[in-house]
Amino acid sequence: MSWNEMQPLLYDNTLDTLFMVWWSTFYAVLFGVPVGVLLHLTDRGAILQNVVVNKVLGAIVNIGRSFPFLILIVVLIPFTRLVVGVSIGPTGAVVPLAIAAIPFFARLVEAALREVDHGLVEAAQAMGGGTWTIVFKVLLPQALPALVAAVTTTVITLIGYSAIAGAVGGGGLGNLAYTYGYQQYETALMITTVVELIVLVTLVQLLGDLVVRRLAGRGARASSVRVGLRRARTEEPAAATEAA
């Protein structure tokens, strides 16, 4: 197969892969963040401690994460057809991709929130902050660099999953590599597809790392300003007492 013949195939299937990864990431974040936050809030010693809710929700998340993706696609065929009307193609692949990504991302969110300094939560509670205030003013802002890193990891994982989905009728670069590269012995096309997937993963990782560094630097500057203000407020009364 010549390069001119490969170009339209690569272009169309790249768009299909980006379509699958974009929408599955969107739904993973949309549903994974609330699940991760709830897992954190209901954990032992947390502000909404509830062992039963935490264990049940944790078990559901663990079951979702334990399914091999290829089996999950097959199991979800009736549900996928019910939700989007088709069970194959990029649109049909979004459903199993999203369902696989939600519990994966939820655990990453829980881990990110666990790293937030508990002293900040206690300070917010002491000032009368409710649960929603603590979540949106303390936990999520403080964990933002880790959450961006979690999104980056999820996107990279979904790129790999999309290739698996493509090999079983989901479309995208996986379908291209399997249908043309493997079944029709188009080695050059298969190698080109693999290289493109590597480039996509690398670009996502570089972009994610850049955003994380920017957010971490901004957070460090904000923390130093807050510490400086606290010190200034502490030193002012002491200076006034000495002057008197």
C-alpha positions as a Markdown table, in Angstrom:
| # | Residue | x | y | z |
|---|---|---|---|---|
| 1 | Met | 0.0 | 0.0 | 0.0 |
| 2 | Ser | 1.4 | 3.4 | -1.0 |
| 3 | Trp | 1.6 | 6.4 | 1.2 |
| 4 | Asn | -1.1 | 8.2 | -0.8 |
| 5 | Glu | -3.4 | 5.2 | -0.1 |
| 6 | Met | -2.5 | 5.2 | 3.6 |
| 7 | Gln | -3.1 | 8.9 | 4.3 |
| 8 | Pro | -6.9 | 9.0 | 4.2 |
| 9 | Leu | -7.1 | 5.8 | 6.2 |
| 10 | Leu | -4.8 | 7.2 | 8.9 |
| 11 | Tyr | -6.6 | 10.5 | 8.9 |
| 12 | Asp | -10.1 | 9.0 | 9.3 |
| 13 | Asn | -9.1 | 6.4 | 11.9 |
| 14 | Thr | -7.1 | 9.0 | 13.9 |
| 15 | Leu | -10.2 | 11.1 | 14.1 |
| 16 | Asp | -12.2 | 8.1 | 15.3 |
| 17 | Thr | -9.6 | 7.3 | 18.0 |
| 18 | Leu | -9.6 | 11.0 | 19.2 |
| 19 | Phe | -13.4 | 10.9 | 19.2 |
| 20 | Met | -13.5 | 7.8 | 21.4 |
| 21 | Val | -10.8 | 9.0 | 23.8 |
| 22 | Trp | -12.3 | 12.5 | 24.1 |
| 23 | Trp | -15.8 | 11.4 | 25.0 |
| 24 | Ser | -14.8 | 8.5 | 27.2 |
| 25 | Thr | -12.5 | 10.9 | 29.1 |
| 26 | Phe | -15.3 | 13.4 | 29.4 |
| 27 | Tyr | -17.6 | 10.9 | 31.0 |
| 28 | Ala | -14.8 | 9.4 | 33.2 |
| 29 | Val | -14.2 | 12.8 | 34.7 |
| 30 | Leu | -17.9 | 13.7 | 34.9 |
| 31 | Phe | -18.8 | 10.6 | 36.9 |
| 32 | Gly | -15.4 | 9.6 | 38.3 |
| 33 | Val | -14.8 | 12.9 | 40.3 |
| 34 | Pro | -18.0 | 12.6 | 42.3 |
| 35 | Val | -17.4 | 8.9 | 43.0 |
| 36 | Gly | -13.8 | 9.6 | 44.0 |
| 37 | Val | -14.9 | 12.5 | 46.3 |
| 38 | Leu | -17.5 | 10.3 | 47.9 |
| 39 | Leu | -15.0 | 7.5 | 48.5 |
| 40 | His | -12.7 | 10.0 | 50.2 |
| 41 | Leu | -15.4 | 11.8 | 52.3 |
| 42 | Thr | -16.9 | 8.5 | 53.6 |
| 43 | Asp | -13.5 | 7.0 | 54.5 |
| 44 | Arg | -12.5 | 6.4 | 58.1 |
| 45 | Gly | -11.7 | 9.7 | 59.9 |
| 46 | Ala | -13.2 | 11.8 | 57.0 |
| 47 | Ile | -15.9 | 14.4 | 57.5 |
| 48 | Leu | -18.7 | 12.1 | 56.3 |
| 49 | Gln | -17.3 | 8.9 | 57.7 |
| 50 | Asn | -19.6 | 6.1 | 56.7 |
| 51 | Val | -18.1 | 2.6 | 56.6 |
| 52 | Val | -21.0 | 0.9 | 54.9 |
| 53 | Val | -21.3 | 3.4 | 52.1 |
| 54 | Asn | -17.5 | 3.4 | 51.6 |
| 55 | Lys | -17.2 | -0.4 | 51.5 |
| 56 | Val | -20.1 | -0.8 | 49.1 |
| 57 | Leu | -19.0 | 1.9 | 46.8 |
| 58 | Gly | -15.4 | 0.7 | 47.0 |
| 59 | Ala | -16.5 | -2.9 | 46.1 |
| 60 | Ile | -18.4 | -1.6 | 43.1 |
| 61 | Val | -15.4 | 0.4 | 41.9 |
| 62 | Asn | -13.1 | -2.6 | 42.5 |
| 63 | Ile | -15.4 | -4.9 | 40.5 |
| 64 | Gly | -15.4 | -2.3 | 37.6 |
| 65 | Arg | -11.7 | -2.2 | 37.6 |
| 66 | Ser | -11.2 | -5.9 | 37.7 |
| 67 | Phe | -13.0 | -6.7 | 34.4 |
| 68 | Pro | -10.6 | -7.3 | 31.5 |
| 69 | Phe | -11.6 | -4.7 | 28.9 |
| 70 | Leu | -12.1 | -7.1 | 26.1 |
| 71 | Ile | -14.6 | -9.1 | 28.2 |
| 72 | Leu | -16.3 | -5.8 | 29.3 |
| 73 | Ile | -16.9 | -4.8 | 25.7 |
| 74 | Val | -18.7 | -8.1 | 25.0 |
| 75 | Val | -20.7 | -8.1 | 28.3 |
| 76 | Leu | -21.9 | -4.5 | 27.6 |
| 77 | Ile | -23.1 | -5.1 | 24.1 |
| 78 | Pro | -26.8 | -5.1 | 25.0 |
| 79 | Phe | -26.4 | -2.1 | 27.2 |
| 80 | Thr | -24.4 | -0.2 | 24.6 |
| 81 | Arg | -27.0 | -0.9 | 22.0 |
| 82 | Leu | -29.7 | 0.3 | 24.4 |
| 83 | Val | -27.8 | 3.6 | 25.2 |
| 84 | Val | -26.5 | 4.7 | 21.8 |
| 85 | Gly | -28.3 | 2.4 | 19.4 |
| 86 | Val | -25.3 | 0.7 | 18.1 |
| 87 | Ser | -22.7 | -1.7 | 19.5 |
| 88 | Ile | -19.9 | -1.2 | 17.0 |
| 89 | Gly | -18.0 | 1.7 | 15.6 |
| 90 | Pro | -16.5 | 4.7 | 17.5 |
| 91 | Thr | -19.8 | 5.7 | 19.1 |
| 92 | Gly | -20.5 | 2.2 | 20.3 |
| 93 | Ala | -17.0 | 2.0 | 21.7 |
| 94 | Val | -17.4 | 5.1 | 23.9 |
| 95 | Val | -19.8 | 3.3 | 26.3 |
| 96 | Pro | -17.5 | 0.4 | 27.4 |
| 97 | Leu | -14.5 | 2.8 | 27.3 |
| 98 | Ala | -16.2 | 5.2 | 29.7 |
| 99 | Ile | -17.5 | 2.5 | 32.0 |
| 100 | Ala | -14.0 | 1.1 | 32.2 |
| 101 | Ala | -12.5 | 4.5 | 32.9 |
| 102 | Ile | -14.9 | 5.7 | 35.5 |
| 103 | Pro | -13.8 | 3.4 | 38.4 |
| 104 | Phe | -10.1 | 3.7 | 37.3 |
| 105 | Phe | -10.3 | 7.5 | 37.5 |
| 106 | Ala | -12.3 | 7.5 | 40.7 |
| 107 | Arg | -9.6 | 5.6 | 42.5 |
| 108 | Leu | -7.0 | 8.2 | 41.2 |
| 109 | Val | -9.2 | 11.0 | 42.4 |
| 110 | Glu | -9.5 | 9.4 | 45.9 |
| 111 | Ala | -5.7 | 9.0 | 46.1 |
| 112 | Ala | -5.2 | 12.6 | 45.0 |
| 113 | Leu | -7.6 | 13.9 | 47.7 |
| 114 | Arg | -6.0 | 11.8 | 50.3 |
| 115 | Glu | -2.7 | 13.7 | 49.8 |
| 116 | Val | -4.3 | 17.0 | 50.7 |
| 117 | Asp | -3.1 | 18.3 | 54.1 |
| 118 | His | -5.8 | 17.4 | 56.7 |
| 119 | Gly | -4.9 | 20.5 | 58.6 |
| 120 | Leu | -6.4 | 22.6 | 55.8 |
| 121 | Val | -9.7 | 20.7 | 56.1 |
| 122 | Glu | -9.7 | 21.1 | 59.9 |
| 123 | Ala | -9.1 | 24.9 | 59.5 |
| 124 | Ala | -12.0 | 25.1 | 57.1 |
| 125 | Gln | -14.2 | 23.3 | 59.5 |
| 126 | Ala | -13.1 | 25.5 | 62.4 |
| 127 | Met | -14.2 | 28.5 | 60.3 |
| 128 | Gly | -17.7 | 27.0 | 59.8 |
| 129 | Gly | -17.1 | 25.6 | 56.3 |
| 130 | Gly | -19.6 | 22.9 | 55.3 |
| 131 | Thr | -19.0 | 19.8 | 53.3 |
| 132 | Trp | -19.5 | 21.5 | 49.9 |
| 133 | Thr | -17.3 | 24.4 | 50.9 |
| 134 | Ile | -14.5 | 22.0 | 52.0 |
| 135 | Val | -14.8 | 20.0 | 48.7 |
| 136 | Phe | -14.9 | 23.0 | 46.3 |
| 137 | Lys | -12.7 | 25.4 | 48.2 |
| 138 | Val | -10.1 | 23.1 | 49.9 |
| 139 | Leu | -9.9 | 19.6 | 48.6 |
| 140 | Leu | -10.3 | 20.0 | 44.8 |
| 141 | Pro | -8.2 | 23.2 | 44.5 |
| 142 | Gln | -5.4 | 21.7 | 46.6 |
| 143 | Ala | -5.5 | 18.4 | 44.7 |
| 144 | Leu | -5.7 | 20.0 | 41.3 |
| 145 | Pro | -2.1 | 19.2 | 40.1 |
| 146 | Ala | -2.6 | 15.5 | 41.1 |
| 147 | Leu | -6.1 | 15.5 | 39.4 |
| 148 | Val | -4.5 | 16.8 | 36.2 |
| 149 | Ala | -1.9 | 14.0 | 36.4 |
| 150 | Ala | -4.8 | 11.5 | 37.0 |
| 151 | Val | -6.6 | 12.8 | 33.9 |
| 152 | Thr | -3.3 | 12.4 | 31.9 |
| 153 | Thr | -2.9 | 8.8 | 33.1 |
| 154 | Thr | -6.6 | 8.1 | 32.3 |
| 155 | Val | -6.2 | 9.5 | 28.7 |
| 156 | Ile | -3.1 | 7.4 | 28.1 |
| 157 | Thr | -4.9 | 4.3 | 29.4 |
| 158 | Leu | -7.9 | 5.0 | 27.2 |
| 159 | Ile | -5.7 | 5.4 | 24.1 |
| 160 | Gly | -4.6 | 1.8 | 24.7 |
| 161 | Tyr | -8.1 | 0.6 | 25.4 |
| 162 | Ser | -9.3 | 2.3 | 22.2 |
| 163 | Ala | -6.9 | 0.2 | 20.2 |
| 164 | Ile | -8.3 | -2.9 | 21.8 |
| 165 | Ala | -11.9 | -1.7 | 21.0 |
| 166 | Gly | -10.8 | -1.0 | 17.4 |
| 167 | Ala | -9.6 | -4.5 | 17.0 |
| 168 | Val | -13.1 | -5.9 | 17.8 |
| 169 | Gly | -15.1 | -3.5 | 15.6 |
| 170 | Gly | -14.7 | -0.2 | 17.5 |
| 171 | Gly | -13.0 | 1.6 | 14.7 |
| 172 | Gly | -9.9 | 3.9 | 15.1 |
| 173 | Leu | -6.3 | 3.1 | 14.8 |
| 174 | Gly | -6.7 | -0.3 | 16.5 |
| 175 | Asn | -9.1 | -1.3 | 13.8 |
| 176 | Leu | -6.8 | 0.0 | 11.1 |
| 177 | Ala | -3.8 | -1.9 | 12.5 |
| 178 | Tyr | -5.7 | -5.2 | 12.8 |
| 179 | Thr | -7.8 | -5.1 | 9.6 |
| 180 | Tyr | -5.2 | -3.8 | 7.2 |
| 181 | Gly | -1.9 | -4.2 | 9.0 |
| 182 | Tyr | -2.4 | -7.7 | 10.4 |
| 183 | Gln | -5.1 | -9.4 | 8.3 |
| 184 | Gln | -3.9 | -8.0 | 5.0 |
| 185 | Tyr | -0.2 | -8.2 | 5.9 |
| 186 | Glu | 0.4 | -4.4 | 5.4 |
| 187 | Thr | 3.4 | -4.2 | 7.6 |
| 188 | Ala | 4.3 | -0.6 | 6.8 |
| 189 | Leu | 0.7 | 0.5 | 7.8 |
| 190 | Met | 0.9 | -1.5 | 11.0 |
| 191 | Ile | 4.2 | 0.1 | 12.0 |
| 192 | Thr | 2.9 | 3.6 | 11.1 |
| 193 | Thr | -0.1 | 3.0 | 13.2 |
| 194 | Val | 2.0 | 1.9 | 16.2 |
| 195 | Val | 4.3 | 4.9 | 15.8 |
| 196 | Glu | 1.3 | 7.2 | 15.7 |
| 197 | Leu | -0.1 | 5.7 | 18.9 |
| 198 | Ile | 3.3 | 6.2 | 20.6 |
| 199 | Val | 3.3 | 9.8 | 19.4 |
| 200 | Leu | -0.2 | 10.4 | 20.7 |
| 201 | Val | 0.7 | 9.0 | 24.1 |
| 202 | Thr | 3.9 | 11.0 | 24.3 |
| 203 | Leu | 2.2 | 14.3 | 23.4 |
| 204 | Val | -0.5 | 13.7 | 26.0 |
| 205 | Gln | 2.1 | 12.9 | 28.7 |
| 206 | Leu | 4.2 | 16.0 | 27.8 |
| 207 | Leu | 1.1 | 18.3 | 27.9 |
| 208 | Gly | -0.1 | 16.8 | 31.2 |
| 209 | Asp | 3.3 | 17.2 | 32.8 |
| 210 | Leu | 3.5 | 20.8 | 31.6 |
| 211 | Val | 0.1 | 21.6 | 33.1 |
| 212 | Val | 1.0 | 19.8 | 36.4 |
| 213 | Arg | 4.3 | 21.8 | 36.7 |
| 214 | Arg | 2.5 | 25.1 | 36.1 |
| 215 | Leu | -0.2 | 24.3 | 38.6 |
| 216 | Ala | 2.3 | 23.0 | 41.2 |
| 217 | Gly | 4.4 | 26.2 | 40.8 |
| 218 | Arg | 1.4 | 28.4 | 41.2 |
| 219 | Gly | 0.3 | 26.5 | 44.3 |
| 220 | Ala | 3.7 | 26.8 | 45.8 |
| 221 | Arg | 3.8 | 30.6 | 45.2 |
| 222 | Ala | 0.3 | 30.9 | 46.7 |
| 223 | Ser | 1.3 | 28.9 | 49.8 |
| 224 | Ser | 4.4 | 31.0 | 50.3 |
| 225 | Val | 2.3 | 34.2 | 50.1 |
| 226 | Arg | -0.2 | 32.8 | 52.7 |
| 227 | Val | 2.7 | 31.9 | 55.0 |
| 228 | Gly | 4.2 | 35.4 | 54.6 |
| 229 | Leu | 0.9 | 37.0 | 55.4 |
| 230 | Arg | 0.4 | 34.9 | 58.5 |
| 231 | Arg | 3.9 | 35.8 | 59.7 |
| 232 | Ala | 3.3 | 39.4 | 59.1 |
| 233 | Arg | 0.1 | 39.3 | 61.1 |
| 234 | Thr | 1.8 | 37.5 | 63.9 |
| 235 | Glu | 4.8 | 39.9 | 64.0 |
| 236 | Glu | 2.7 | 43.1 | 63.9 |
| 237 | Pro | 1.2 | 42.8 | 67.4 |
| 238 | Ala | 4.6 | 41.7 | 68.8 |
| 239 | Ala | 6.3 | 44.8 | 67.3 |
| 240 | Ala | 3.6 | 47.1 | 68.6 |
| 241 | Thr | 4.0 | 45.6 | 72.1 |
| 242 | Glu | 7.8 | 46.2 | 72.0 |
| 243 | Ala | 7.3 | 49.8 | 70.8 |
| 244 | Ala | 5.0 | 50.5 | 73.7 |
